[in-house]
Amino acid sequence: MQYHKIKPGQSKERISRTEFIDVFNNANILAVRPIPVKTSPVFQLEFYI
């Protein structure tokens, strides 16, 4: 898996699994948006904090 931190209008930065888990466990998640990938059964999740 790959994990990214996106700052709207600025950048997309790859982060470690450890950093993702830390934020996921400690942040207030406001919404989750599934993003289907049309050419495969894989999908992405976008978390809004």
PDB file of N, CA, C and O in Angstrom:
ATOM      1  N   MET A   1       0.832  -1.173   0.000  1.00  0.00           N
ATOM      2  CA  MET A   1       0.000   0.000   0.000  1.00  0.00           C
ATOM      3  C   MET A   1       0.877   1.237   0.000  1.00  0.00           C
ATOM      4  O   MET A   1       2.020   1.230   0.457  1.00  0.00           O
ATOM      5  N   GLN A   2       0.293   2.294  -0.531  1.00  0.00           N
ATOM      6  CA  GLN A   2       0.969   3.582  -0.516  1.00  0.00           C
ATOM      7  C   GLN A   2       0.102   4.572   0.240  1.00  0.00           C
ATOM      8  O   GLN A   2      -1.125   4.517   0.162  1.00  0.00           O
ATOM      9  N   TYR A   3       0.728   5.463   0.960  1.00  0.00           N
ATOM     10  CA  TYR A   3       0.016   6.453   1.755  1.00  0.00           C
ATOM     11  C   TYR A   3       0.508   7.835   1.356  1.00  0.00           C
ATOM     12  O   TYR A   3       1.710   8.061   1.212  1.00  0.00           O
ATOM     13  N   HIS A   4      -0.436   8.762   1.177  1.00  0.00           N
ATOM     14  CA  HIS A   4      -0.082  10.122   0.778  1.00  0.00           C
ATOM     15  C   HIS A   4      -0.798  11.127   1.661  1.00  0.00           C
ATOM     16  O   HIS A   4      -1.888  10.874   2.173  1.00  0.00           O
ATOM     17  N   LYS A   5      -0.161  12.261   1.822  1.00  0.00           N
ATOM     18  CA  LYS A   5      -0.760  13.392   2.518  1.00  0.00           C
ATOM     19  C   LYS A   5      -0.935  14.475   1.449  1.00  0.00           C
ATOM     20  O   LYS A   5       0.032  14.883   0.806  1.00  0.00           O
ATOM     21  N   ILE A   6      -2.169  14.932   1.268  1.00  0.00           N
ATOM     22  CA  ILE A   6      -2.452  15.923   0.236  1.00  0.00           C
ATOM     23  C   ILE A   6      -2.873  17.226   0.894  1.00  0.00           C
ATOM     24  O   ILE A   6      -3.792  17.257   1.713  1.00  0.00           O
ATOM     25  N   LYS A   7      -2.192  18.292   0.527  1.00  0.00           N
ATOM     26  CA  LYS A   7      -2.573  19.627   0.959  1.00  0.00           C
ATOM     27  C   LYS A   7      -3.242  20.284  -0.236  1.00  0.00           C
ATOM     28  O   LYS A   7      -2.568  20.576  -1.224  1.00  0.00           O
ATOM     29  N   PRO A   8      -4.564  20.529  -0.178  1.00  0.00           N
ATOM     30  CA  PRO A   8      -5.291  21.052  -1.336  1.00  0.00           C
ATOM     31  C   PRO A   8      -4.630  22.290  -1.940  1.00  0.00           C
ATOM     32  O   PRO A   8      -4.319  23.257  -1.245  1.00  0.00           O
ATOM     33  N   GLY A   9      -4.430  22.229  -3.241  1.00  0.00           N
ATOM     34  CA  GLY A   9      -3.844  23.337  -3.961  1.00  0.00           C
ATOM     35  C   GLY A   9      -2.345  23.492  -3.788  1.00  0.00           C
ATOM     36  O   GLY A   9      -1.756  24.420  -4.342  1.00  0.00           O
ATOM     37  N   GLN A  10      -1.707  22.592  -3.022  1.00  0.00           N
ATOM     38  CA  GLN A  10      -0.270  22.756  -2.772  1.00  0.00           C
ATOM     39  C   GLN A  10       0.548  21.554  -3.228  1.00  0.00           C
ATOM     40  O   GLN A  10       1.340  21.662  -4.164  1.00  0.00           O
ATOM     41  N   SER A  11       0.361  20.399  -2.567  1.00  0.00           N
ATOM     42  CA  SER A  11       1.235  19.279  -2.879  1.00  0.00           C
ATOM     43  C   SER A  11       0.636  17.943  -2.470  1.00  0.00           C
ATOM     44  O   SER A  11      -0.330  17.877  -1.711  1.00  0.00           O
ATOM     45  N   LYS A  12       1.232  16.888  -2.990  1.00  0.00           N
ATOM     46  CA  LYS A  12       0.898  15.516  -2.609  1.00  0.00           C
ATOM     47  C   LYS A  12       2.209  14.883  -2.165  1.00  0.00           C
ATOM     48  O   LYS A  12       3.147  14.769  -2.955  1.00  0.00           O
ATOM     49  N   GLU A  13       2.276  14.475  -0.906  1.00  0.00           N
ATOM     50  CA  GLU A  13       3.512  13.967  -0.319  1.00  0.00           C
ATOM     51  C   GLU A  13       3.291  12.535   0.157  1.00  0.00           C
ATOM     52  O   GLU A  13       2.307  12.249   0.839  1.00  0.00           O
ATOM     53  N   ARG A  14       4.193  11.650  -0.196  1.00  0.00           N
ATOM     54  CA  ARG A  14       4.115  10.268   0.266  1.00  0.00           C
ATOM     55  C   ARG A  14       4.555  10.208   1.721  1.00  0.00           C
ATOM     56  O   ARG A  14       5.541  10.840   2.103  1.00  0.00           O
ATOM     57  N   ILE A  15       3.821   9.444   2.539  1.00  0.00           N
ATOM     58  CA  ILE A  15       4.154   9.299   3.947  1.00  0.00           C
ATOM     59  C   ILE A  15       4.317   7.818   4.286  1.00  0.00           C
ATOM     60  O   ILE A  15       3.895   6.949   3.523  1.00  0.00           O
ATOM     61  N   SER A  16       4.920   7.546   5.409  1.00  0.00           N
ATOM     62  CA  SER A  16       5.157   6.168   5.831  1.00  0.00           C
ATOM     63  C   SER A  16       3.875   5.556   6.401  1.00  0.00           C
ATOM     64  O   SER A  16       2.937   6.261   6.774  1.00  0.00           O
ATOM     65  N   ARG A  17       3.866   4.248   6.454  1.00  0.00           N
ATOM     66  CA  ARG A  17       2.730   3.529   7.031  1.00  0.00           C
ATOM     67  C   ARG A  17       2.566   3.911   8.501  1.00  0.00           C
ATOM     68  O   ARG A  17       1.446   4.077   8.983  1.00  0.00           O
ATOM     69  N   THR A  18       3.677   4.047   9.204  1.00  0.00           N
ATOM     70  CA  THR A  18       3.646   4.414  10.615  1.00  0.00           C
ATOM     71  C   THR A  18       3.006   5.782  10.816  1.00  0.00           C
ATOM     72  O   THR A  18       2.183   5.962  11.714  1.00  0.00           O
ATOM     73  N   GLU A  19       3.385   6.746   9.980  1.00  0.00           N
ATOM     74  CA  GLU A  19       2.798   8.084  10.087  1.00  0.00           C
ATOM     75  C   GLU A  19       1.295   8.037   9.792  1.00  0.00           C
ATOM     76  O   GLU A  19       0.506   8.685  10.480  1.00  0.00           O
ATOM     77  N   PHE A  20       0.899   7.263   8.759  1.00  0.00           N
ATOM     78  CA  PHE A  20      -0.516   7.132   8.438  1.00  0.00           C
ATOM     79  C   PHE A  20      -1.287   6.544   9.619  1.00  0.00           C
ATOM     80  O   PHE A  20      -2.339   7.066   9.989  1.00  0.00           O
ATOM     81  N   ILE A  21      -0.781   5.474  10.211  1.00  0.00           N
ATOM     82  CA  ILE A  21      -1.459   4.821  11.333  1.00  0.00           C
ATOM     83  C   ILE A  21      -1.589   5.773  12.516  1.00  0.00           C
ATOM     84  O   ILE A  21      -2.630   5.816  13.171  1.00  0.00           O
ATOM     85  N   ASP A  22      -0.533   6.534  12.788  1.00  0.00           N
ATOM     86  CA  ASP A  22      -0.566   7.496  13.882  1.00  0.00           C
ATOM     87  C   ASP A  22      -1.659   8.544  13.659  1.00  0.00           C
ATOM     88  O   ASP A  22      -2.431   8.838  14.571  1.00  0.00           O
ATOM     89  N   VAL A  23      -1.725   9.106  12.453  1.00  0.00           N
ATOM     90  CA  VAL A  23      -2.750  10.114  12.145  1.00  0.00           C
ATOM     91  C   VAL A  23      -4.143   9.472  12.164  1.00  0.00           C
ATOM     92  O   VAL A  23      -5.080  10.050  12.714  1.00  0.00           O
ATOM     93  N   PHE A  24      -4.283   8.292  11.574  1.00  0.00           N
ATOM     94  CA  PHE A  24      -5.574   7.609  11.526  1.00  0.00           C
ATOM     95  C   PHE A  24      -6.104   7.342  12.934  1.00  0.00           C
ATOM     96  O   PHE A  24      -7.298   7.500  13.185  1.00  0.00           O
ATOM     97  N   ASN A  25      -5.232   6.943  13.844  1.00  0.00           N
ATOM     98  CA  ASN A  25      -5.656   6.621  15.203  1.00  0.00           C
ATOM     99  C   ASN A  25      -5.896   7.844  16.076  1.00  0.00           C
ATOM    100  O   ASN A  25      -6.645   7.765  17.050  1.00  0.00           O
ATOM    101  N   ASN A  26      -5.275   8.975  15.747  1.00  0.00           N
ATOM    102  CA  ASN A  26      -5.343  10.134  16.636  1.00  0.00           C
ATOM    103  C   ASN A  26      -6.093  11.342  16.094  1.00  0.00           C
ATOM    104  O   ASN A  26      -6.425  12.243  16.865  1.00  0.00           O
ATOM    105  N   ALA A  27      -6.367  11.392  14.810  1.00  0.00           N
ATOM    106  CA  ALA A  27      -7.033  12.558  14.221  1.00  0.00           C
ATOM    107  C   ALA A  27      -8.552  12.393  14.256  1.00  0.00           C
ATOM    108  O   ALA A  27      -9.070  11.279  14.333  1.00  0.00           O
ATOM    109  N   ASN A  28      -9.241  13.510  14.199  1.00  0.00           N
ATOM    110  CA  ASN A  28     -10.695  13.490  14.072  1.00  0.00           C
ATOM    111  C   ASN A  28     -11.038  13.408  12.588  1.00  0.00           C
ATOM    112  O   ASN A  28     -10.925  14.399  11.868  1.00  0.00           O
ATOM    113  N   ILE A  29     -11.458  12.227  12.129  1.00  0.00           N
ATOM    114  CA  ILE A  29     -11.784  12.035  10.721  1.00  0.00           C
ATOM    115  C   ILE A  29     -13.204  12.542  10.494  1.00  0.00           C
ATOM    116  O   ILE A  29     -14.155  12.078  11.123  1.00  0.00           O
ATOM    117  N   LEU A  30     -13.327  13.514   9.575  1.00  0.00           N
ATOM    118  CA  LEU A  30     -14.623  14.120   9.286  1.00  0.00           C
ATOM    119  C   LEU A  30     -15.392  13.356   8.223  1.00  0.00           C
ATOM    120  O   LEU A  30     -16.619  13.277   8.281  1.00  0.00           O
ATOM    121  N   ALA A  31     -14.678  12.789   7.248  1.00  0.00           N
ATOM    122  CA  ALA A  31     -15.342  12.065   6.162  1.00  0.00           C
ATOM    123  C   ALA A  31     -14.359  11.104   5.512  1.00  0.00           C
ATOM    124  O   ALA A  31     -13.143  11.276   5.597  1.00  0.00           O
ATOM    125  N   VAL A  32     -14.920  10.081   4.857  1.00  0.00           N
ATOM    126  CA  VAL A  32     -14.145   9.128   4.072  1.00  0.00           C
ATOM    127  C   VAL A  32     -14.789   9.054   2.702  1.00  0.00           C
ATOM    128  O   VAL A  32     -16.002   8.881   2.584  1.00  0.00           O
ATOM    129  N   ARG A  33     -13.972   9.186   1.670  1.00  0.00           N
ATOM    130  CA  ARG A  33     -14.486   9.161   0.298  1.00  0.00           C
ATOM    131  C   ARG A  33     -13.811   8.040  -0.479  1.00  0.00           C
ATOM    132  O   ARG A  33     -12.598   8.089  -0.681  1.00  0.00           O
ATOM    133  N   PRO A  34     -14.564   7.020  -0.927  1.00  0.00           N
ATOM    134  CA  PRO A  34     -13.967   5.969  -1.758  1.00  0.00           C
ATOM    135  C   PRO A  34     -13.806   6.473  -3.194  1.00  0.00           C
ATOM    136  O   PRO A  34     -14.698   7.130  -3.732  1.00  0.00           O
ATOM    137  N   ILE A  35     -12.671   6.162  -3.806  1.00  0.00           N
ATOM    138  CA  ILE A  35     -12.396   6.571  -5.180  1.00  0.00           C
ATOM    139  C   ILE A  35     -12.129   5.305  -5.988  1.00  0.00           C
ATOM    140  O   ILE A  35     -11.051   4.724  -5.863  1.00  0.00           O
ATOM    141  N   PRO A  36     -13.080   4.858  -6.815  1.00  0.00           N
ATOM    142  CA  PRO A  36     -12.852   3.647  -7.598  1.00  0.00           C
ATOM    143  C   PRO A  36     -11.849   3.896  -8.731  1.00  0.00           C
ATOM    144  O   PRO A  36     -11.815   4.978  -9.317  1.00  0.00           O
ATOM    145  N   VAL A  37     -11.045   2.891  -9.025  1.00  0.00           N
ATOM    146  CA  VAL A  37     -10.126   2.939 -10.160  1.00  0.00           C
ATOM    147  C   VAL A  37     -10.794   2.134 -11.272  1.00  0.00           C
ATOM    148  O   VAL A  37     -11.025   0.935 -11.120  1.00  0.00           O
ATOM    149  N   LYS A  38     -11.103   2.788 -12.383  1.00  0.00           N
ATOM    150  CA  LYS A  38     -11.928   2.185 -13.433  1.00  0.00           C
ATOM    151  C   LYS A  38     -11.330   0.955 -14.092  1.00  0.00           C
ATOM    152  O   LYS A  38     -12.073   0.078 -14.534  1.00  0.00           O
ATOM    153  N   THR A  39     -10.024   0.867 -14.170  1.00  0.00           N
ATOM    154  CA  THR A  39      -9.400  -0.233 -14.909  1.00  0.00           C
ATOM    155  C   THR A  39      -9.019  -1.436 -14.048  1.00  0.00           C
ATOM    156  O   THR A  39      -8.429  -2.391 -14.554  1.00  0.00           O
ATOM    157  N   SER A  40      -9.352  -1.404 -12.743  1.00  0.00           N
ATOM    158  CA  SER A  40      -9.017  -2.540 -11.884  1.00  0.00           C
ATOM    159  C   SER A  40      -9.983  -2.607 -10.702  1.00  0.00           C
ATOM    160  O   SER A  40     -10.720  -1.653 -10.452  1.00  0.00           O
ATOM    161  N   PRO A  41      -9.984  -3.715  -9.981  1.00  0.00           N
ATOM    162  CA  PRO A  41     -10.871  -3.833  -8.818  1.00  0.00           C
ATOM    163  C   PRO A  41     -10.343  -3.094  -7.585  1.00  0.00           C
ATOM    164  O   PRO A  41     -10.923  -3.200  -6.505  1.00  0.00           O
ATOM    165  N   VAL A  42      -9.267  -2.360  -7.738  1.00  0.00           N
ATOM    166  CA  VAL A  42      -8.648  -1.619  -6.645  1.00  0.00           C
ATOM    167  C   VAL A  42      -9.375  -0.291  -6.458  1.00  0.00           C
ATOM    168  O   VAL A  42      -9.889   0.286  -7.417  1.00  0.00           O
ATOM    169  N   PHE A  43      -9.412   0.182  -5.229  1.00  0.00           N
ATOM    170  CA  PHE A  43      -9.985   1.498  -4.977  1.00  0.00           C
ATOM    171  C   PHE A  43      -9.109   2.239  -3.982  1.00  0.00           C
ATOM    172  O   PHE A  43      -8.288   1.650  -3.278  1.00  0.00           O
ATOM    173  N   GLN A  44      -9.310   3.551  -3.946  1.00  0.00           N
ATOM    174  CA  GLN A  44      -8.567   4.400  -3.032  1.00  0.00           C
ATOM    175  C   GLN A  44      -9.543   5.001  -2.027  1.00  0.00           C
ATOM    176  O   GLN A  44     -10.731   5.156  -2.313  1.00  0.00           O
ATOM    177  N   LEU A  45      -9.036   5.332  -0.865  1.00  0.00           N
ATOM    178  CA  LEU A  45      -9.845   6.017   0.141  1.00  0.00           C
ATOM    179  C   LEU A  45      -9.216   7.358   0.451  1.00  0.00           C
ATOM    180  O   LEU A  45      -8.003   7.464   0.633  1.00  0.00           O
ATOM    181  N   GLU A  46     -10.040   8.367   0.510  1.00  0.00           N
ATOM    182  CA  GLU A  46      -9.597   9.700   0.875  1.00  0.00           C
ATOM    183  C   GLU A  46     -10.196  10.013   2.239  1.00  0.00           C
ATOM    184  O   GLU A  46     -11.411   9.930   2.418  1.00  0.00           O
ATOM    185  N   PHE A  47      -9.356  10.369   3.197  1.00  0.00           N
ATOM    186  CA  PHE A  47      -9.803  10.720   4.544  1.00  0.00           C
ATOM    187  C   PHE A  47      -9.700  12.228   4.704  1.00  0.00           C
ATOM    188  O   PHE A  47      -8.663  12.814   4.393  1.00  0.00           O
ATOM    189  N   TYR A  48     -10.754  12.858   5.181  1.00  0.00           N
ATOM    190  CA  TYR A  48     -10.742  14.299   5.425  1.00  0.00           C
ATOM    191  C   TYR A  48     -10.636  14.539   6.932  1.00  0.00           C
ATOM    192  O   TYR A  48     -11.471  14.083   7.714  1.00  0.00           O
ATOM    193  N   ILE A  49      -9.588  15.265   7.313  1.00  0.00           N
ATOM    194  CA  ILE A  49      -9.401  15.558   8.733  1.00  0.00           C
ATOM    195  C   ILE A  49      -9.337  17.059   8.946  1.00  0.00           C
ATOM    196  O   ILE A  49      -9.182  17.515  10.079  1.00  0.00           O
TER     197      ILE A  49
END
